[in-house]
């Protein structure tokens, strides 16, 4: 999974579409620690909602609830427990 994060960081700098990048990665490699469907959801959050790479992973892996002061999660329906809101 760390390799995918790094590829997304490099891809973002180069202006690549996250969804296309993830689709290509899962065609050539088995990714451990996250399902292909969840990886595609990460990419969707990046491309469609403008979320950061790390926020997107947190959103997908938090099981629907997250402790955060970042309101970006509100837009995608994640139950956010505010930190100092």
Phi and psi restraints in degrees (value plus and minus 20) as a CYANA .aco file:
   2 UNK   PHI     -81.6   -41.6
   2 UNK   PSI     -55.2   -15.2
   3 UNK   PHI     -85.4   -45.4
   3 UNK   PSI     -59.4   -19.4
   4 UNK   PHI     -85.0   -45.0
   4 UNK   PSI     -61.1   -21.1
   5 UNK   PHI     -79.0   -39.0
   5 UNK   PSI     -66.2   -26.2
   6 UNK   PHI     -83.6   -43.6
   6 UNK   PSI     -61.6   -21.6
   7 UNK   PHI     -82.5   -42.5
   7 UNK   PSI     -59.3   -19.3
   8 UNK   PHI     -85.7   -45.7
   8 UNK   PSI     -57.7   -17.7
   9 UNK   PHI     -83.5   -43.5
   9 UNK   PSI     -68.5   -28.5
  10 UNK   PHI     -84.8   -44.8
  10 UNK   PSI     -61.7   -21.7
  11 UNK   PHI     -82.4   -42.4
  11 UNK   PSI     -59.4   -19.4
  12 UNK   PHI     -83.1   -43.1
  12 UNK   PSI     -63.1   -23.1
  13 UNK   PHI     -80.4   -40.4
  13 UNK   PSI     -54.0   -14.0
  14 UNK   PHI    -108.4   -68.4
  14 UNK   PSI     -23.3    16.7
  15 UNK   PHI      63.1   103.1
  15 UNK   PSI      -0.1    39.9
  16 UNK   PHI     -97.6   -57.6
  16 UNK   PSI     131.6   171.6
  17 UNK   PHI     -95.1   -55.1
  17 UNK   PSI     105.5   145.5
  18 UNK   PHI     -83.6   -43.6
  18 UNK   PSI     -59.3   -19.3
  19 UNK   PHI     -83.6   -43.6
  19 UNK   PSI     -65.5   -25.5
  20 UNK   PHI     -84.2   -44.2
  20 UNK   PSI     -60.5   -20.5
  21 UNK   PHI     -81.2   -41.2
  21 UNK   PSI     -67.2   -27.2
  22 UNK   PHI     -84.2   -44.2
  22 UNK   PSI     -62.0   -22.0
  23 UNK   PHI     -77.6   -37.6
  23 UNK   PSI     -61.7   -21.7
  24 UNK   PHI     -89.3   -49.3
  24 UNK   PSI     -58.7   -18.7
  25 UNK   PHI     -83.7   -43.7
  25 UNK   PSI     -65.9   -25.9
  26 UNK   PHI     -89.4   -49.4
  26 UNK   PSI     -37.5     2.5
  27 UNK   PHI     -92.6   -52.6
  27 UNK   PSI     -47.9    -7.9
  28 UNK   PHI    -134.4   -94.4
  28 UNK   PSI     -26.3    13.7
  29 UNK   PHI    -164.7  -124.7
  29 UNK   PSI     127.6   167.6
  30 UNK   PHI    -109.5   -69.5
  30 UNK   PSI     106.2   146.2
  31 UNK   PHI    -124.0   -84.0
  31 UNK   PSI     106.3   146.3
  32 UNK   PHI    -116.4   -76.4
  32 UNK   PSI     125.7   165.7
  33 UNK   PHI      76.4   116.4
  33 UNK   PSI     -29.2    10.8
  34 UNK   PHI    -178.4  -138.4
  34 UNK   PSI     121.1   161.1
  35 UNK   PHI     -96.0   -56.0
  35 UNK   PSI     141.1   181.1
  36 UNK   PHI     -81.3   -41.3
  36 UNK   PSI     -60.5   -20.5
  37 UNK   PHI     -80.8   -40.8
  37 UNK   PSI     -62.3   -22.3
  38 UNK   PHI     -88.8   -48.8
  38 UNK   PSI     -55.4   -15.4
  39 UNK   PHI     -83.3   -43.3
  39 UNK   PSI     -60.4   -20.4
  40 UNK   PHI     -87.2   -47.2
  40 UNK   PSI     -53.7   -13.7
  41 UNK   PHI     -87.2   -47.2
  41 UNK   PSI     -59.5   -19.5
  42 UNK   PHI     -75.4   -35.4
  42 UNK   PSI     -69.2   -29.2
  43 UNK   PHI     -82.8   -42.8
  43 UNK   PSI     -57.8   -17.8
  44 UNK   PHI     -83.4   -43.4
  44 UNK   PSI     -63.1   -23.1
  45 UNK   PHI     -81.7   -41.7
  45 UNK   PSI     -57.1   -17.1
  46 UNK   PHI     -87.5   -47.5
  46 UNK   PSI     -71.0   -31.0
  47 UNK   PHI     -93.5   -53.5
  47 UNK   PSI     -64.5   -24.5
  48 UNK   PHI    -109.8   -69.8
  48 UNK   PSI     -46.9    -6.9
  49 UNK   PHI    -135.1   -95.1
  49 UNK   PSI     -23.4    16.6
  50 UNK   PHI      47.5    87.5
  50 UNK   PSI       2.0    42.0
  51 UNK   PHI     -92.8   -52.8
  51 UNK   PSI     133.9   173.9
  52 UNK   PHI     -90.1   -50.1
  52 UNK   PSI     143.5   183.5
  53 UNK   PHI     -80.1   -40.1
  53 UNK   PSI     -66.8   -26.8
  54 UNK   PHI     -90.0   -50.0
  54 UNK   PSI     -60.8   -20.8
  55 UNK   PHI     -80.8   -40.8
  55 UNK   PSI     -57.8   -17.8
  56 UNK   PHI     -84.4   -44.4
  56 UNK   PSI     -64.1   -24.1
  57 UNK   PHI     -83.9   -43.9
  57 UNK   PSI     -63.1   -23.1
  58 UNK   PHI     -79.2   -39.2
  58 UNK   PSI     -63.7   -23.7
  59 UNK   PHI     -81.2   -41.2
  59 UNK   PSI     -62.3   -22.3
  60 UNK   PHI     -92.5   -52.5
  60 UNK   PSI     -55.3   -15.3
  61 UNK   PHI    -114.6   -74.6
  61 UNK   PSI     -21.3    18.7
  62 UNK   PHI    -105.8   -65.8
  62 UNK   PSI     -21.2    18.8
  63 UNK   PHI      40.4    80.4
  63 UNK   PSI      15.1    55.1
  64 UNK   PHI      67.3   107.3
  64 UNK   PSI     -22.5    17.5
  65 UNK   PHI    -163.5  -123.5
  65 UNK   PSI     114.7   154.7
  66 UNK   PHI    -162.1  -122.1
  66 UNK   PSI     125.8   165.8
  67 UNK   PHI    -114.7   -74.7
  67 UNK   PSI      90.0   130.0
  68 UNK   PHI    -184.9  -144.9
  68 UNK   PSI     131.2   171.2
  69 UNK   PHI    -115.9   -75.9
  69 UNK   PSI     -19.7    20.3
  70 UNK   PHI    -103.7   -63.7
  70 UNK   PSI      96.0   136.0
  71 UNK   PHI     -94.8   -54.8
  71 UNK   PSI     -24.5    15.5
  72 UNK   PHI     -80.6   -40.6
  72 UNK   PSI     -47.7    -7.7
  73 UNK   PHI     -90.8   -50.8
  73 UNK   PSI     -46.3    -6.3
  74 UNK   PHI     -80.9   -40.9
  74 UNK   PSI     -57.2   -17.2
  75 UNK   PHI     -86.3   -46.3
  75 UNK   PSI     -42.0    -2.0
  76 UNK   PHI    -129.4   -89.4
  76 UNK   PSI     -10.4    29.6
  77 UNK   PHI      63.0   103.0
  77 UNK   PSI      -3.3    36.7
  78 UNK   PHI    -100.3   -60.3
  78 UNK   PSI     111.4   151.4
  79 UNK   PHI     -89.2   -49.2
  79 UNK   PSI      90.8   130.8
  80 UNK   PHI    -124.2   -84.2
  80 UNK   PSI     106.3   146.3
  81 UNK   PHI    -115.7   -75.7
  81 UNK   PSI      91.8   131.8
  82 UNK   PHI     -90.5   -50.5
  82 UNK   PSI     127.0   167.0
  83 UNK   PHI    -124.1   -84.1
  83 UNK   PSI      68.3   108.3
  84 UNK   PHI      62.9   102.9
  84 UNK   PSI      10.7    50.7
